[in-house]
Amino acid sequence: MQNWFVVVMGVCTVFIVLVLIIGLCYLLALACKEKNPKVEAAPPTASEETIPNRAEFVAAVSAAIAEYSGTDASAIRILSIKKI
């Protein structure tokens, strides 16, 4: 066999396999795509928006963050807490 033939066949094989891998990725993306329609949530009521003991809640959150990060709780400043 000629050397150029081996080189051309190798390059063609690589590009054909790459195209097949890309096609497989697209098929898997279509298969794994979620088909759930987005449902809009009802607006929160007044009882859901307020935290009964906000100071205690902020202290508990800052203590948990301080314990996890290994810092002092007084060094942590929480700017806002949002309910998701």
C-alpha positions in Angstrom: 0.0 0.0 0.0 1.0 3.5 -0.6 1.9 5.7 2.4 -0.5 8.5 1.3 -3.4 6.0 1.1 -2.8 5.0 4.8 -2.7 8.6 5.8 -5.9 9.6 4.0 -7.8 6.6 5.3 -6.6 7.4 8.9 -7.7 11.0 8.6 -11.1 10.1 7.1 -11.7 7.5 9.8 -11.0 10.0 12.5 -13.4 12.6 11.1 -16.1 10.1 10.4 -15.9 8.8 14.0 -16.0 12.4 15.3 -19.1 13.1 13.3 -20.8 10.0 14.6 -19.9 10.9 18.2 -21.4 14.4 17.7 -24.6 12.9 16.3 -24.8 10.5 19.2 -24.4 13.4 21.6 -27.3 15.3 19.9 -29.5 12.2 20.1 -28.7 11.7 23.8 -29.5 15.4 24.5 -32.9 15.0 22.8 -33.6 11.8 24.8 -32.6 13.3 28.1 -34.4 16.6 27.6 -37.1 17.3 30.1 -40.6 17.5 28.7 -42.3 19.1 31.8 -44.0 22.4 31.1 -43.1 25.2 33.5 -45.9 25.7 36.0 -46.1 29.2 37.5 -46.3 29.2 41.2 -48.9 31.2 43.1 -47.7 34.5 44.6 -46.5 34.0 48.1 -48.9 34.9 50.9 -48.0 37.2 53.8 -47.4 34.3 56.1 -44.8 32.8 53.7 -42.9 36.0 53.3 -42.2 36.7 56.9 -39.9 34.7 59.2 -41.3 34.6 62.7 -37.9 34.8 64.6 -35.7 36.4 62.0 -32.8 37.2 64.4 -32.7 33.6 65.6 -32.9 32.3 62.0 -30.0 34.6 60.9 -27.9 33.5 63.9 -28.5 29.8 63.1 -27.6 30.3 59.4 -24.4 32.3 60.3 -23.4 29.6 62.8 -23.9 26.9 60.3 -21.9 28.8 57.6 -19.1 29.5 60.2 -19.0 25.8 61.2 -18.8 24.7 57.6 -16.2 27.2 56.5 -14.1 27.0 59.8 -14.3 30.7 60.5 -15.7 32.7 63.4 -19.5 33.5 63.3 -18.8 37.2 64.1 -16.8 37.5 60.9 -19.7 36.5 58.7 -22.0 39.2 57.4 -25.3 38.0 55.8 -26.6 40.6 53.5 -29.9 39.0 52.4 -31.8 35.7 52.8 -34.2 34.7 50.1 -36.7 31.9 50.2 -36.6 29.8 47.0 
